[in-house]
């Protein structure tokens, strides 16, 4: 799976540093992809940055309930997934820098997935993202 996540910094004073970033996908609260490390990011004032991690590859053990639920949702054609980004964030304003603070981003989305299909998958509606710093 690959998702593109864009972050907008509306501040005209503070720059943002992102570090120790990783991303994974979960289904019903359980990870279904291994965490993928991402490169550190510097975001200047009044700018937008985007990351597009490729998630998947290795098998991740899941509970039987999650495996059955995922298979059932695929048969129905609509799967609810959560993209999770973890890391640290620090702000820089002029010569001053803040300390590192934890970053936890959750984006809930509904995808139109049919079993046995490949390629791009339609996102049903706009994702809802929550950010905790």
N, CA, C and O atoms as CSV, one atom per row, in Angstrom:
chain,resi,resn,atom,element,x,y,z
A,1,UNK,N,N,0.839,-1.175,0.000
A,1,UNK,CA,C,0.000,0.000,0.000
A,1,UNK,C,C,0.878,1.229,0.000
A,1,UNK,O,O,1.978,1.229,0.551
A,2,UNK,N,N,0.380,2.262,-0.619
A,2,UNK,CA,C,1.083,3.535,-0.596
A,2,UNK,C,C,0.072,4.653,-0.417
A,2,UNK,O,O,-0.927,4.725,-1.133
A,3,UNK,N,N,0.340,5.520,0.538
A,3,UNK,CA,C,-0.506,6.669,0.812
A,3,UNK,C,C,0.362,7.914,0.736
A,3,UNK,O,O,1.550,7.862,1.056
A,4,UNK,N,N,-0.211,9.019,0.322
A,4,UNK,CA,C,0.486,10.303,0.352
A,4,UNK,C,C,-0.148,11.151,1.434
A,4,UNK,O,O,-1.360,11.370,1.440
A,5,UNK,N,N,0.682,11.626,2.351
A,5,UNK,CA,C,0.229,12.461,3.459
A,5,UNK,C,C,0.897,13.818,3.307
A,5,UNK,O,O,2.121,13.908,3.217
A,6,UNK,N,N,0.095,14.870,3.278
A,6,UNK,CA,C,0.611,16.233,3.148
A,6,UNK,C,C,0.427,16.969,4.457
A,6,UNK,O,O,-0.613,16.857,5.106
A,7,UNK,N,N,1.450,17.728,4.842
A,7,UNK,CA,C,1.403,18.525,6.066
A,7,UNK,C,C,1.627,19.984,5.694
A,7,UNK,O,O,2.597,20.317,5.013
A,8,UNK,N,N,0.740,20.839,6.139
A,8,UNK,CA,C,0.825,22.274,5.853
A,8,UNK,C,C,1.253,23.009,7.102
A,8,UNK,O,O,0.677,22.812,8.172
A,9,UNK,N,N,2.270,23.864,6.975
A,9,UNK,CA,C,2.721,24.720,8.066
A,9,UNK,C,C,2.259,26.143,7.757
A,9,UNK,O,O,2.884,26.827,6.946
A,10,UNK,N,N,1.175,26.602,8.389
A,10,UNK,CA,C,0.656,27.942,8.079
A,10,UNK,C,C,1.422,29.078,8.760
A,10,UNK,O,O,1.200,30.248,8.448
A,11,UNK,N,N,2.316,28.741,9.683
A,11,UNK,CA,C,3.033,29.769,10.447
A,11,UNK,C,C,4.017,30.525,9.559
A,11,UNK,O,O,4.701,29.934,8.724
A,12,UNK,N,N,4.076,31.818,9.751
A,12,UNK,CA,C,5.079,32.612,9.032
A,12,UNK,C,C,6.310,32.872,9.904
A,12,UNK,O,O,7.216,33.604,9.505
A,13,UNK,N,N,6.337,32.265,11.102
A,13,UNK,CA,C,7.474,32.448,12.010
A,13,UNK,C,C,8.224,31.150,12.325
A,13,UNK,O,O,9.454,31.150,12.386
A,14,UNK,N,N,7.499,30.049,12.525
A,14,UNK,CA,C,8.122,28.820,13.033
A,14,UNK,C,C,8.317,27.782,11.931
A,14,UNK,O,O,7.419,27.530,11.127
A,15,UNK,N,N,9.501,27.190,11.911
A,15,UNK,CA,C,9.795,26.040,11.062
A,15,UNK,C,C,9.605,24.784,11.904
A,15,UNK,O,O,9.605,24.849,13.133
A,16,UNK,N,N,9.442,23.635,11.239
A,16,UNK,CA,C,9.177,22.393,11.953
A,16,UNK,C,C,10.168,21.323,11.509
A,16,UNK,O,O,10.423,21.154,10.316
A,17,UNK,N,N,10.719,20.607,12.476
A,17,UNK,CA,C,11.561,19.451,12.214
A,17,UNK,C,C,10.788,18.195,12.634
A,17,UNK,O,O,10.235,18.145,13.733
A,18,UNK,N,N,10.749,17.188,11.767
A,18,UNK,CA,C,10.147,15.891,12.093
A,18,UNK,C,C,11.271,14.864,12.126
A,18,UNK,O,O,12.124,14.857,11.239
A,19,UNK,N,N,11.286,14.002,13.131
A,19,UNK,CA,C,12.370,13.039,13.292
A,19,UNK,C,C,11.811,11.718,13.832
A,19,UNK,O,O,10.717,11.688,14.395
A,20,UNK,N,N,12.555,10.644,13.660
A,20,UNK,CA,C,12.167,9.307,14.128
A,20,UNK,C,C,10.772,8.931,13.635
A,20,UNK,O,O,9.980,8.353,14.380
A,21,UNK,N,N,10.477,9.259,12.388
A,21,UNK,CA,C,9.159,8.985,11.832
A,21,UNK,C,C,9.029,7.537,11.390
A,21,UNK,O,O,9.978,6.944,10.876
A,22,UNK,N,N,7.848,6.977,11.595
A,22,UNK,CA,C,7.515,5.652,11.070
A,22,UNK,C,C,6.020,5.632,10.777
A,22,UNK,O,O,5.246,6.395,11.354
A,23,UNK,N,N,5.633,4.740,9.866
A,23,UNK,CA,C,4.232,4.648,9.461
A,23,UNK,C,C,3.820,3.188,9.355
A,23,UNK,O,O,4.626,2.331,8.994
A,24,UNK,N,N,2.563,2.912,9.670
A,24,UNK,CA,C,2.000,1.581,9.475
A,24,UNK,C,C,0.492,1.713,9.275
A,24,UNK,O,O,-0.094,2.763,9.538
A,25,UNK,N,N,-0.128,0.622,8.802
A,25,UNK,CA,C,-1.577,0.595,8.604
A,25,UNK,C,C,-2.164,-0.378,9.605
A,25,UNK,O,O,-1.610,-1.451,9.845
A,26,UNK,N,N,-3.308,0.009,10.197
A,26,UNK,CA,C,-3.996,-0.885,11.127
A,26,UNK,C,C,-5.432,-1.091,10.659
A,26,UNK,O,O,-6.004,-0.281,9.930
A,27,UNK,N,N,-5.981,-2.206,11.108
A,27,UNK,CA,C,-7.370,-2.561,10.821
A,27,UNK,C,C,-7.986,-2.999,12.145
A,27,UNK,O,O,-7.485,-3.914,12.799
A,28,UNK,N,N,-9.064,-2.347,12.531
A,28,UNK,CA,C,-9.735,-2.627,13.810
A,28,UNK,C,C,-8.754,-2.576,14.991
A,28,UNK,O,O,-8.811,-3.406,15.899
A,29,UNK,N,N,-7.869,-1.598,14.956
A,29,UNK,CA,C,-6.950,-1.379,16.061
A,29,UNK,C,C,-5.728,-2.274,16.092
A,29,UNK,O,O,-4.940,-2.190,17.034
A,30,UNK,N,N,-5.542,-3.131,15.094
A,30,UNK,CA,C,-4.401,-4.036,15.075
A,30,UNK,C,C,-3.560,-3.779,13.824
A,30,UNK,O,O,-4.103,-3.742,12.721
A,31,UNK,N,N,-2.232,-3.600,13.976
A,31,UNK,CA,C,-1.390,-3.367,12.797
A,31,UNK,C,C,-1.481,-4.524,11.801
A,31,UNK,O,O,-1.453,-5.695,12.179
A,32,UNK,N,N,-1.592,-4.165,10.510
A,32,UNK,CA,C,-1.602,-5.193,9.460
A,32,UNK,C,C,-0.412,-5.036,8.521
A,32,UNK,O,O,-0.235,-5.841,7.607
A,33,UNK,N,N,0.412,-3.999,8.739
A,33,UNK,CA,C,1.678,-3.848,8.021
A,33,UNK,C,C,2.764,-3.586,9.054
A,33,UNK,O,O,2.484,-3.025,10.113
A,34,UNK,N,N,4.013,-3.988,8.759
A,34,UNK,CA,C,5.083,-3.641,9.693
A,34,UNK,C,C,5.364,-2.143,9.620
A,34,UNK,O,O,5.127,-1.524,8.583
A,35,UNK,N,N,5.868,-1.547,10.711
A,35,UNK,CA,C,6.210,-0.123,10.666
A,35,UNK,C,C,7.336,0.121,9.671
A,35,UNK,O,O,8.295,-0.648,9.602
A,36,UNK,N,N,7.211,1.193,8.906
A,36,UNK,CA,C,8.214,1.570,7.912
A,36,UNK,C,C,8.877,2.860,8.385
A,36,UNK,O,O,8.184,3.854,8.599
A,37,UNK,N,N,10.204,2.873,8.554
A,37,UNK,CA,C,10.874,4.110,8.963
A,37,UNK,C,C,10.893,5.113,7.808
A,37,UNK,O,O,11.043,4.741,6.644
A,38,UNK,N,N,10.737,6.388,8.157
A,38,UNK,CA,C,10.762,7.468,7.169
A,38,UNK,C,C,11.937,8.396,7.459
A,38,UNK,O,O,12.414,8.474,8.591
A,39,UNK,N,N,12.393,9.091,6.434
A,39,UNK,CA,C,13.501,10.029,6.580
A,39,UNK,C,C,13.062,11.243,7.409
A,39,UNK,O,O,11.888,11.613,7.392
A,40,UNK,N,N,14.005,11.864,8.136
A,40,UNK,CA,C,13.673,13.110,8.840
A,40,UNK,C,C,13.234,14.172,7.820
A,40,UNK,O,O,13.671,14.164,6.669
A,41,UNK,N,N,12.369,15.079,8.266
A,41,UNK,CA,C,11.820,16.108,7.385
A,41,UNK,C,C,11.994,17.471,8.038
A,41,UNK,O,O,11.776,17.629,9.239
A,42,UNK,N,N,12.388,18.456,7.233
A,42,UNK,CA,C,12.397,19.849,7.673
A,42,UNK,C,C,11.304,20.566,6.891
A,42,UNK,O,O,11.253,20.478,5.664
A,43,UNK,N,N,10.428,21.276,7.603
A,43,UNK,CA,C,9.347,22.018,6.961
A,43,UNK,C,C,9.505,23.491,7.270
A,43,UNK,O,O,9.407,23.911,8.422
A,44,UNK,N,N,9.750,24.273,6.229
A,44,UNK,CA,C,9.952,25.706,6.386
A,44,UNK,C,C,8.626,26.410,6.665
A,44,UNK,O,O,7.559,25.801,6.590
A,45,UNK,N,N,8.706,27.670,6.980
A,45,UNK,CA,C,7.505,28.456,7.251
A,45,UNK,C,C,6.619,28.517,6.018
A,45,UNK,O,O,7.104,28.519,4.887
A,46,UNK,N,N,5.310,28.568,6.253
A,46,UNK,CA,C,4.306,28.705,5.199
A,46,UNK,C,C,4.556,27.762,4.018
A,46,UNK,O,O,4.547,28.185,2.862
A,47,UNK,N,N,4.776,26.500,4.320
A,47,UNK,CA,C,5.050,25.528,3.263
A,47,UNK,C,C,4.261,24.247,3.494
A,47,UNK,O,O,3.658,24.045,4.548
A,48,UNK,N,N,4.283,23.399,2.488
A,48,UNK,CA,C,3.642,22.097,2.556
A,48,UNK,C,C,4.671,21.040,2.184
A,48,UNK,O,O,5.414,21.206,1.216
A,49,UNK,N,N,4.718,19.960,2.945
A,49,UNK,CA,C,5.565,18.819,2.607
A,49,UNK,C,C,4.678,17.586,2.496
A,49,UNK,O,O,3.629,17.495,3.134
A,50,UNK,N,N,5.119,16.650,1.681
A,50,UNK,CA,C,4.354,15.414,1.499
A,50,UNK,C,C,5.290,14.225,1.611
A,50,UNK,O,O,6.442,14.284,1.181
A,51,UNK,N,N,4.790,13.150,2.189
A,51,UNK,CA,C,5.508,11.874,2.232
A,51,UNK,C,C,4.582,10.815,1.647
A,51,UNK,O,O,3.363,10.877,1.805
A,52,UNK,N,N,5.183,9.843,0.968
A,52,UNK,CA,C,4.415,8.761,0.341
A,52,UNK,C,C,5.054,7.423,0.663
A,52,UNK,O,O,5.668,6.808,-0.209
A,53,UNK,N,N,4.921,6.960,1.905
A,53,UNK,CA,C,5.564,5.695,2.261
A,53,UNK,C,C,4.876,4.503,1.578
A,53,UNK,O,O,3.658,4.483,1.401
A,54,UNK,N,N,5.686,3.522,1.206
A,54,UNK,CA,C,5.172,2.251,0.695
A,54,UNK,C,C,5.108,1.306,1.884
A,54,UNK,O,O,6.128,1.017,2.510
A,55,UNK,N,N,3.914,0.827,2.195
A,55,UNK,CA,C,3.693,0.008,3.383
A,55,UNK,C,C,3.305,-1.404,2.976
A,55,UNK,O,O,2.531,-1.604,2.040
A,56,UNK,N,N,3.841,-2.362,3.678
A,56,UNK,CA,C,3.504,-3.759,3.394
A,56,UNK,C,C,4.767,-4.583,3.296
A,56,UNK,O,O,5.792,-4.240,3.885
A,57,UNK,N,N,4.692,-5.660,2.555
A,57,UNK,CA,C,5.856,-6.527,2.380
A,57,UNK,C,C,5.771,-7.735,3.278
A,57,UNK,O,O,5.156,-8.742,2.926
A,58,UNK,N,N,6.387,-7.636,4.438
A,58,UNK,CA,C,6.428,-8.759,5.376
A,58,UNK,C,C,5.038,-9.044,5.949
A,58,UNK,O,O,4.217,-8.140,6.106
A,59,UNK,N,N,4.797,-10.306,6.254
A,59,UNK,CA,C,3.547,-10.677,6.913
A,59,UNK,C,C,3.568,-10.227,8.363
A,59,UNK,O,O,4.601,-10.287,9.029
A,60,UNK,N,N,2.422,-9.776,8.842
A,60,UNK,CA,C,2.268,-9.368,10.229
A,60,UNK,C,C,1.238,-10.299,10.852
A,60,UNK,O,O,0.137,-10.436,10.317
A,61,UNK,N,N,1.566,-10.943,11.968
A,61,UNK,CA,C,0.570,-11.819,12.596
A,61,UNK,C,C,-0.615,-11.011,13.118
A,61,UNK,O,O,-0.441,-9.978,13.765
A,62,UNK,N,N,-1.818,-11.496,12.828
A,62,UNK,CA,C,-3.035,-10.836,13.294
A,62,UNK,C,C,-3.926,-11.869,13.963
A,62,UNK,O,O,-3.767,-13.071,13.751
A,63,UNK,N,N,-4.852,-11.398,14.762
A,63,UNK,CA,C,-5.778,-12.296,15.438
A,63,UNK,C,C,-6.745,-12.904,14.413
A,63,UNK,O,O,-6.962,-12.322,13.350
A,64,UNK,N,N,-7.321,-14.062,14.724
A,64,UNK,CA,C,-8.293,-14.669,13.805
A,64,UNK,C,C,-9.488,-13.752,13.529
A,64,UNK,O,O,-10.015,-13.741,12.416
A,65,UNK,N,N,-9.918,-12.982,14.536
A,65,UNK,CA,C,-11.047,-12.073,14.354
A,65,UNK,C,C,-10.721,-10.989,13.326
A,65,UNK,O,O,-11.562,-10.639,12.498
A,66,UNK,N,N,-9.497,-10.462,13.383
A,66,UNK,CA,C,-9.086,-9.430,12.428
A,66,UNK,C,C,-8.985,-10.022,11.028
A,66,UNK,O,O,-9.427,-9.397,10.064
A,67,UNK,N,N,-8.412,-11.215,10.899
A,67,UNK,CA,C,-8.295,-11.860,9.586
A,67,UNK,C,C,-9.680,-12.118,8.986
A,67,UNK,O,O,-9.898,-11.861,7.802
A,68,UNK,N,N,-10.609,-12.619,9.788
A,68,UNK,CA,C,-11.967,-12.870,9.295
A,68,UNK,C,C,-12.695,-11.567,8.952
A,68,UNK,O,O,-13.399,-11.494,7.945
A,69,UNK,N,N,-12.528,-10.554,9.780
A,69,UNK,CA,C,-13.164,-9.263,9.522
A,69,UNK,C,C,-12.653,-8.614,8.247
A,69,UNK,O,O,-13.427,-8.055,7.469
A,70,UNK,N,N,-11.340,-8.691,8.036
A,70,UNK,CA,C,-10.743,-8.122,6.826
A,70,UNK,C,C,-11.237,-8.860,5.588
A,70,UNK,O,O,-11.566,-8.235,4.581
A,71,UNK,N,N,-11.290,-10.189,5.660
A,71,UNK,CA,C,-11.792,-10.980,4.532
A,71,UNK,C,C,-13.260,-10.663,4.262
A,71,UNK,O,O,-13.668,-10.548,3.107
A,72,UNK,N,N,-14.045,-10.523,5.311
A,72,UNK,CA,C,-15.469,-10.201,5.164
A,72,UNK,C,C,-15.661,-8.828,4.535
A,72,UNK,O,O,-16.487,-8.664,3.637
A,73,UNK,N,N,-14.895,-7.837,5.006
A,73,UNK,CA,C,-14.999,-6.487,4.444
A,73,UNK,C,C,-14.568,-6.468,2.980
A,73,UNK,O,O,-15.162,-5.758,2.168
A,74,UNK,N,N,-13.535,-7.246,2.636
A,74,UNK,CA,C,-13.101,-7.330,1.234
A,74,UNK,C,C,-14.211,-7.902,0.366
A,74,UNK,O,O,-14.451,-7.416,-0.739
A,75,UNK,N,N,-14.878,-8.915,0.853
A,75,UNK,CA,C,-15.988,-9.504,0.100
A,75,UNK,C,C,-17.101,-8.476,-0.105
A,75,UNK,O,O,-17.717,-8.427,-1.169
A,76,UNK,N,N,-17.352,-7.663,0.908
A,76,UNK,CA,C,-18.371,-6.622,0.823
A,76,UNK,C,C,-17.920,-5.497,-0.110
A,76,UNK,O,O,-18.745,-4.843,-0.749
A,77,UNK,N,N,-16.587,-5.275,-0.184
A,77,UNK,CA,C,-16.029,-4.271,-1.094
A,77,UNK,C,C,-15.642,-2.963,-0.451
A,77,UNK,O,O,-15.184,-2.053,-1.142
A,78,UNK,N,N,-15.813,-2.839,0.867
A,78,UNK,CA,C,-15.444,-1.614,1.577
A,78,UNK,C,C,-14.641,-1.998,2.813
A,78,UNK,O,O,-15.098,-2.778,3.648
A,79,UNK,N,N,-13.434,-1.438,2.919
A,79,UNK,CA,C,-12.551,-1.750,4.050
A,79,UNK,C,C,-12.168,-0.440,4.750
A,79,UNK,O,O,-11.705,0.503,4.108
A,80,UNK,N,N,-12.364,-0.394,6.054
A,80,UNK,CA,C,-11.950,0.745,6.859
A,80,UNK,C,C,-10.561,0.511,7.420
A,80,UNK,O,O,-10.344,-0.443,8.167
A,81,UNK,N,N,-9.618,1.374,7.067
A,81,UNK,CA,C,-8.228,1.256,7.530
A,81,UNK,C,C,-7.818,2.532,8.245
A,81,UNK,O,O,-8.433,3.586,8.081
A,82,UNK,N,N,-6.768,2.410,9.041
A,82,UNK,CA,C,-6.193,3.570,9.723
A,82,UNK,C,C,-4.708,3.636,9.390
A,82,UNK,O,O,-3.969,2.679,9.620
A,83,UNK,N,N,-4.277,4.770,8.849
A,83,UNK,CA,C,-2.863,5.034,8.635
A,83,UNK,C,C,-2.345,5.739,9.879
A,83,UNK,O,O,-2.921,6.735,10.319
A,84,UNK,N,N,-1.257,5.223,10.448
A,84,UNK,CA,C,-0.692,5.785,11.679
A,84,UNK,C,C,0.726,6.254,11.389
A,84,UNK,O,O,1.530,5.514,10.823
A,85,UNK,N,N,1.028,7.495,11.782
A,85,UNK,CA,C,2.369,8.054,11.701
A,85,UNK,C,C,2.821,8.384,13.119
A,85,UNK,O,O,2.100,9.035,13.874
A,86,UNK,N,N,4.012,7.932,13.469
A,86,UNK,CA,C,4.592,8.199,14.781
A,86,UNK,C,C,5.926,8.902,14.599
A,86,UNK,O,O,6.586,8.719,13.576
A,87,UNK,N,N,6.327,9.691,15.560
A,87,UNK,CA,C,7.630,10.331,15.484
A,87,UNK,C,C,7.786,11.403,16.541
A,87,UNK,O,O,7.097,11.420,17.561
A,88,UNK,N,N,8.730,12.308,16.255
A,88,UNK,CA,C,8.979,13.441,17.147
A,88,UNK,C,C,8.934,14.716,16.314
A,88,UNK,O,O,9.228,14.702,15.119
A,89,UNK,N,N,8.566,15.804,16.953
A,89,UNK,CA,C,8.496,17.093,16.276
A,89,UNK,C,C,9.167,18.144,17.152
A,89,UNK,O,O,9.109,18.081,18.380
A,90,UNK,N,N,9.813,19.123,16.487
A,90,UNK,CA,C,10.469,20.235,17.181
A,90,UNK,C,C,10.252,21.493,16.350
A,90,UNK,O,O,10.256,21.434,15.120
A,91,UNK,N,N,10.066,22.616,17.007
A,91,UNK,CA,C,9.812,23.882,16.325
A,91,UNK,C,C,11.018,24.795,16.446
A,91,UNK,O,O,11.722,24.783,17.456
A,92,UNK,N,N,11.256,25.603,15.386
A,92,UNK,CA,C,12.349,26.570,15.392
A,92,UNK,C,C,11.789,27.927,15.007
A,92,UNK,O,O,11.209,28.088,13.932
A,93,UNK,N,N,11.964,28.902,15.890
A,93,UNK,CA,C,11.547,30.279,15.635
A,93,UNK,C,C,12.766,31.161,15.825
A,93,UNK,O,O,13.230,31.345,16.950
A,94,UNK,N,N,13.287,31.706,14.740
A,94,UNK,CA,C,14.506,32.511,14.828
A,94,UNK,C,C,15.626,31.658,15.407
A,94,UNK,O,O,15.866,30.551,14.925
A,95,UNK,N,N,16.320,32.155,16.439
A,95,UNK,CA,C,17.408,31.377,17.029
A,95,UNK,C,C,16.933,30.360,18.075
A,95,UNK,O,O,17.743,29.587,18.586
A,96,UNK,N,N,15.650,30.348,18.396
A,96,UNK,CA,C,15.132,29.486,19.447
A,96,UNK,C,C,14.582,28.183,18.893
A,96,UNK,O,O,13.907,28.162,17.863
A,97,UNK,N,N,14.884,27.093,19.596
A,97,UNK,CA,C,14.365,25.780,19.234
A,97,UNK,C,C,13.666,25.167,20.441
A,97,UNK,O,O,14.155,25.248,21.568
A,98,UNK,N,N,12.521,24.557,20.186
A,98,UNK,CA,C,11.804,23.876,21.265
A,98,UNK,C,C,12.447,22.510,21.491
A,98,UNK,O,O,13.291,22.073,20.709
A,99,UNK,N,N,12.046,21.854,22.548
A,99,UNK,CA,C,12.473,20.474,22.772
A,99,UNK,C,C,11.649,19.541,21.889
A,99,UNK,O,O,10.636,19.941,21.316
A,100,UNK,N,N,12.100,18.301,21.791
A,100,UNK,CA,C,11.367,17.312,20.998
A,100,UNK,C,C,10.084,16.919,21.720
A,100,UNK,O,O,10.072,16.743,22.938
A,101,UNK,N,N,9.005,16.782,20.951
A,101,UNK,CA,C,7.703,16.381,21.458
A,101,UNK,C,C,7.199,15.216,20.618
A,101,UNK,O,O,7.436,15.173,19.411
A,102,UNK,N,N,6.507,14.274,21.247
A,102,UNK,CA,C,5.970,13.133,20.512
A,102,UNK,C,C,4.903,13.547,19.517
A,102,UNK,O,O,4.135,14.476,19.769
A,103,UNK,N,N,4.856,12.856,18.386
A,103,UNK,CA,C,3.877,13.103,17.328
A,103,UNK,C,C,3.124,11.803,17.058
A,103,UNK,O,O,3.739,10.755,16.860
A,104,UNK,N,N,1.791,11.874,17.051
A,104,UNK,CA,C,0.952,10.709,16.807
A,104,UNK,C,C,-0.178,11.143,15.882
A,104,UNK,O,O,-1.055,11.907,16.287
A,105,UNK,N,N,-0.160,10.658,14.636
A,105,UNK,CA,C,-1.148,11.029,13.629
A,105,UNK,C,C,-1.942,9.790,13.251
A,105,UNK,O,O,-1.371,8.731,12.991
A,106,UNK,N,N,-3.274,9.930,13.221
A,106,UNK,CA,C,-4.160,8.841,12.831
A,106,UNK,C,C,-5.080,9.328,11.734
A,106,UNK,O,O,-5.788,10.321,11.902
A,107,UNK,N,N,-5.070,8.623,10.601
A,107,UNK,CA,C,-5.961,8.961,9.489
A,107,UNK,C,C,-6.861,7.771,9.208
A,107,UNK,O,O,-6.401,6.727,8.746
A,108,UNK,N,N,-8.156,7.936,9.492
A,108,UNK,CA,C,-9.140,6.886,9.239
A,108,UNK,C,C,-9.717,7.085,7.851
A,108,UNK,O,O,-10.096,8.195,7.475
A,109,UNK,N,N,-9.780,5.984,7.084
A,109,UNK,CA,C,-10.276,6.075,5.715
A,109,UNK,C,C,-11.035,4.827,5.338
A,109,UNK,O,O,-10.820,3.754,5.901
A,110,UNK,N,N,-11.922,4.981,4.383
A,110,UNK,CA,C,-12.676,3.866,3.823
A,110,UNK,C,C,-12.201,3.671,2.391
A,110,UNK,O,O,-12.162,4.617,1.603
A,111,UNK,N,N,-11.836,2.419,2.058
A,111,UNK,CA,C,-11.342,2.106,0.727
A,111,UNK,C,C,-12.268,1.115,0.052
A,111,UNK,O,O,-12.814,0.223,0.700
A,112,UNK,N,N,-12.444,1.271,-1.250
A,112,UNK,CA,C,-13.226,0.331,-2.039
A,112,UNK,C,C,-12.330,-0.767,-2.565
A,112,UNK,O,O,-11.731,-0.622,-3.631
A,113,UNK,N,N,-12.228,-1.878,-1.824
A,113,UNK,CA,C,-11.311,-2.969,-2.168
A,113,UNK,C,C,-12.109,-4.223,-2.485
A,113,UNK,O,O,-12.952,-4.656,-1.699
A,114,UNK,N,N,-11.839,-4.787,-3.622
A,114,UNK,CA,C,-12.423,-6.081,-3.988
A,114,UNK,C,C,-11.309,-7.120,-3.967
A,114,UNK,O,O,-10.203,-6.863,-4.442
A,115,UNK,N,N,-11.600,-8.282,-3.422
A,115,UNK,CA,C,-10.612,-9.357,-3.347
A,115,UNK,C,C,-10.179,-9.750,-4.754
A,115,UNK,O,O,-11.009,-9.911,-5.649
A,116,UNK,N,N,-8.875,-9.900,-4.938
A,116,UNK,CA,C,-8.325,-10.332,-6.218
A,116,UNK,C,C,-8.010,-9.194,-7.171
A,116,UNK,O,O,-7.509,-9.448,-8.267
A,117,UNK,N,N,-8.284,-7.946,-6.798
A,117,UNK,CA,C,-7.962,-6.827,-7.671
A,117,UNK,C,C,-6.624,-6.229,-7.268
A,117,UNK,O,O,-6.173,-6.401,-6.135
A,118,UNK,N,N,-6.003,-5.538,-8.186
A,118,UNK,CA,C,-4.733,-4.867,-7.885
A,118,UNK,C,C,-4.750,-3.502,-8.548
A,118,UNK,O,O,-5.640,-3.204,-9.345
A,119,UNK,N,N,-3.779,-2.682,-8.224
A,119,UNK,CA,C,-3.704,-1.339,-8.771
A,119,UNK,C,C,-4.295,-0.332,-7.806
A,119,UNK,O,O,-4.467,-0.608,-6.619
A,120,UNK,N,N,-4.605,0.852,-8.341
A,120,UNK,CA,C,-5.143,1.902,-7.492
A,120,UNK,C,C,-6.511,1.513,-6.945
A,120,UNK,O,O,-7.327,0.892,-7.625
A,121,UNK,N,N,-6.727,1.901,-5.700
A,121,UNK,CA,C,-7.973,1.596,-5.006
A,121,UNK,C,C,-8.662,2.920,-4.697
A,121,UNK,O,O,-8.016,3.842,-4.198
A,122,UNK,N,N,-9.951,3.035,-4.981
A,122,UNK,CA,C,-10.626,4.305,-4.694
A,122,UNK,C,C,-10.833,4.527,-3.202
A,122,UNK,O,O,-11.203,3.614,-2.463
A,123,UNK,N,N,-10.583,5.766,-2.778
A,123,UNK,CA,C,-10.867,6.161,-1.405
A,123,UNK,C,C,-12.298,6.682,-1.384
A,123,UNK,O,O,-12.666,7.527,-2.200
A,124,UNK,N,N,-13.087,6.193,-0.476
A,124,UNK,CA,C,-14.487,6.571,-0.392
A,124,UNK,C,C,-14.631,7.724,0.599
A,124,UNK,O,O,-14.670,7.503,1.809
A,125,UNK,N,N,-14.709,8.932,0.096
A,125,UNK,CA,C,-14.779,10.107,0.953
A,125,UNK,C,C,-13.395,10.581,1.353
A,125,UNK,O,O,-12.391,9.933,1.056
A,126,UNK,N,N,-13.354,11.697,2.018
A,126,UNK,CA,C,-12.089,12.271,2.487
A,126,UNK,C,C,-11.682,11.622,3.802
A,126,UNK,O,O,-12.531,11.376,4.659
A,127,UNK,N,N,-10.379,11.338,3.973
A,127,UNK,CA,C,-9.944,10.740,5.237
A,127,UNK,C,C,-10.071,11.740,6.382
A,127,UNK,O,O,-9.961,12.951,6.191
A,128,UNK,N,N,-10.303,11.206,7.558
A,128,UNK,CA,C,-10.394,12.009,8.762
A,128,UNK,C,C,-9.104,11.798,9.549
A,128,UNK,O,O,-8.844,10.688,10.011
A,129,UNK,N,N,-8.283,12.855,9.712
A,129,UNK,CA,C,-7.009,12.724,10.402
A,129,UNK,C,C,-7.019,13.499,11.711
A,129,UNK,O,O,-7.505,14.628,11.777
A,130,UNK,N,N,-6.474,12.876,12.752
A,130,UNK,CA,C,-6.304,13.499,14.048
A,130,UNK,C,C,-4.816,13.533,14.363
A,130,UNK,O,O,-4.100,12.566,14.100
A,131,UNK,N,N,-4.349,14.645,14.926
A,131,UNK,CA,C,-2.941,14.817,15.254
A,131,UNK,C,C,-2.821,15.130,16.739
A,131,UNK,O,O,-3.462,16.048,17.250
A,132,UNK,N,N,-1.987,14.348,17.422
A,132,UNK,CA,C,-1.667,14.611,18.826
A,132,UNK,C,C,-0.188,14.933,18.920
A,132,UNK,O,O,0.658,14.189,18.423
A,133,UNK,N,N,0.113,16.061,19.568
A,133,UNK,CA,C,1.506,16.453,19.772
A,133,UNK,C,C,1.718,16.642,21.254
A,133,UNK,O,O,2.822,16.977,21.682
